[in-house]
Amino acid sequence: MKPVSVTARAILMMVLAALLGSHAPSRKPPIAVSSSWQATTNPRQLRAMQLLDQRAVGVAARVRFEWDGVAGARRYVLSGRWTSPPSWVIHSATYSVTPRNATAWESHRVAFELSLPEGTHSWSVVALFGTDEHGDFAHPTPVTFEVR
């Protein structure tokens, strides 16, 4: 099996960016709302760290996602897409992160851990508010990384 060339990786990243959309967050200033719908905001930054641990061949790597807590958020939606050789099929997953399943749930930090397969990953997080759980899905907080 040949290693993937730098040129092939660059082309793959451009194709993924085109398929998954731009990774540059664009934020509009919150709009003041006088009804029960409050202005929503998402975390300022989403980080992903591959946890370094001993794992058997074929066992997926553990990745910890961390973001700054948003005041008033009842839960978060963590969504991801990834692709890996040899098929380059795009896979996706969505997780509901609550105080019950989060690794950490603090006013300044929320953490959530997952086992993820090797490949190029693109993930985002959205904060949900109120009993109707509304959120700004048009402007999620993104992160892109590679699991090896």
C-alpha positions as CSV (number, residue, x, y, z in Angstrom):
1,M,0.0,0.0,0.0
2,K,1.5,3.3,-1.1
3,P,1.5,6.3,1.3
4,V,-0.7,9.2,0.2
5,S,1.3,12.0,-1.4
6,V,1.2,15.6,-0.2
7,T,-0.5,16.7,-3.4
8,A,-3.2,14.0,-3.0
9,R,-3.8,15.2,0.6
10,A,-4.1,18.8,-0.5
11,I,-6.6,17.9,-3.2
12,L,-8.6,15.8,-0.6
13,M,-8.7,18.7,1.8
14,M,-10.0,21.0,-0.9
15,V,-12.7,18.5,-1.9
16,L,-13.7,18.0,1.7
17,A,-13.8,21.8,2.3
18,A,-16.1,22.2,-0.8
19,L,-18.3,19.3,0.3
20,L,-18.5,20.3,4.0
21,G,-18.6,24.0,3.5
22,S,-16.3,26.7,4.8
23,H,-14.6,26.2,8.1
24,A,-14.3,29.9,8.9
25,P,-16.9,30.9,11.4
26,S,-19.0,33.9,10.5
27,R,-20.8,35.5,13.3
28,K,-23.6,38.0,13.2
29,P,-24.1,40.2,16.3
30,P,-26.9,38.9,18.5
31,I,-30.3,40.5,17.9
32,A,-32.2,41.7,20.9
33,V,-35.5,39.8,21.2
34,S,-38.3,40.8,23.4
35,S,-40.3,37.5,23.2
36,S,-39.6,34.2,24.9
37,W,-37.1,33.5,22.1
38,Q,-33.8,34.8,23.4
39,A,-30.8,35.7,21.3
40,T,-28.5,32.6,21.0
41,T,-24.8,32.2,20.8
42,N,-22.5,29.3,20.3
43,P,-19.2,28.6,22.0
44,R,-16.3,30.8,20.8
45,Q,-13.9,27.9,20.1
46,L,-14.1,24.1,19.7
47,R,-11.0,22.0,20.4
48,A,-10.3,18.3,19.7
49,M,-7.5,16.4,21.3
50,Q,-6.6,12.8,20.5
51,L,-5.9,11.1,23.8
52,L,-2.6,9.3,23.9
53,D,-3.1,5.8,25.3
54,Q,-2.1,2.3,24.5
55,R,-4.6,0.7,22.2
56,A,-4.8,-2.6,20.4
57,V,-4.7,-2.8,16.6
58,G,-8.1,-2.0,15.2
59,V,-9.3,-0.1,18.2
60,A,-10.5,3.4,17.5
61,A,-8.7,6.3,19.1
62,R,-10.3,8.4,21.9
63,V,-10.8,12.0,21.2
64,R,-11.8,14.7,23.7
65,F,-13.8,17.6,22.5
66,E,-13.7,20.8,24.6
67,W,-15.5,24.1,24.3
68,D,-16.3,27.1,26.5
69,G,-19.6,26.8,28.2
70,V,-22.4,29.2,27.1
71,A,-24.5,30.8,29.8
72,G,-28.1,29.4,29.7
73,A,-27.3,26.4,27.4
74,R,-29.4,23.3,28.3
75,R,-27.5,21.0,25.9
76,Y,-25.2,21.0,22.9
77,V,-25.3,19.3,19.6
78,L,-21.9,17.9,18.5
79,S,-21.9,16.9,14.8
80,G,-19.2,15.5,12.7
81,R,-18.2,14.2,9.3
82,W,-15.1,12.3,8.3
83,T,-13.5,10.3,5.6
84,S,-10.7,7.8,5.6
85,P,-8.9,5.5,3.1
86,P,-9.2,3.4,1.2
87,S,-12.9,4.1,0.3
88,W,-13.0,7.9,1.1
89,V,-16.7,7.5,1.9
90,I,-18.0,10.4,4.0
91,H,-19.4,9.3,7.3
92,S,-21.3,11.4,9.8
93,A,-22.5,11.3,13.4
94,T,-24.4,13.6,15.8
95,Y,-24.3,13.5,19.6
96,S,-26.5,15.3,22.2
97,V,-24.2,16.5,25.0
98,T,-25.9,17.0,28.3
99,P,-24.7,17.3,31.9
100,R,-25.4,13.6,32.3
101,N,-23.1,12.3,29.5
102,A,-20.5,15.1,29.3
103,T,-17.0,14.3,30.6
104,A,-17.0,17.8,32.2
105,W,-19.9,20.3,32.5
106,E,-18.7,23.6,34.1
107,S,-19.7,27.2,33.5
108,H,-16.4,27.9,31.7
109,R,-15.8,24.4,30.0
110,V,-17.7,21.5,28.6
111,A,-15.9,18.3,27.5
112,F,-17.1,15.2,25.7
113,E,-15.1,12.1,24.7
114,L,-15.6,9.7,21.8
115,S,-13.9,6.9,20.0
116,L,-13.3,7.9,16.5
117,P,-11.8,6.1,13.5
118,E,-8.7,7.2,11.7
119,G,-9.2,9.8,9.0
120,T,-9.8,13.5,8.3
121,H,-12.5,14.9,10.5
122,S,-14.7,18.0,10.5
123,W,-16.9,18.6,13.6
124,S,-19.0,21.5,14.9
125,V,-21.0,22.3,18.1
126,V,-24.2,24.3,18.6
127,A,-25.6,25.4,22.0
128,L,-29.3,24.9,22.6
129,F,-31.5,27.1,24.8
130,G,-34.9,27.2,26.4
131,T,-37.6,24.5,26.7
132,D,-38.0,24.6,22.9
133,E,-34.2,24.0,22.6
134,H,-33.5,26.6,19.9
135,G,-30.0,27.3,18.7
136,D,-28.0,29.0,16.0
137,F,-27.4,26.1,13.6
138,A,-26.5,28.6,10.8
139,H,-23.3,29.5,12.6
140,P,-21.9,26.4,14.4
141,T,-18.5,26.5,16.0
142,P,-16.2,24.3,13.8
143,V,-13.0,22.3,14.2
144,T,-11.1,20.2,11.6
145,F,-8.4,17.6,12.5
146,E,-6.9,14.3,11.6
147,V,-6.9,11.1,13.6
148,R,-4.0,8.7,13.0
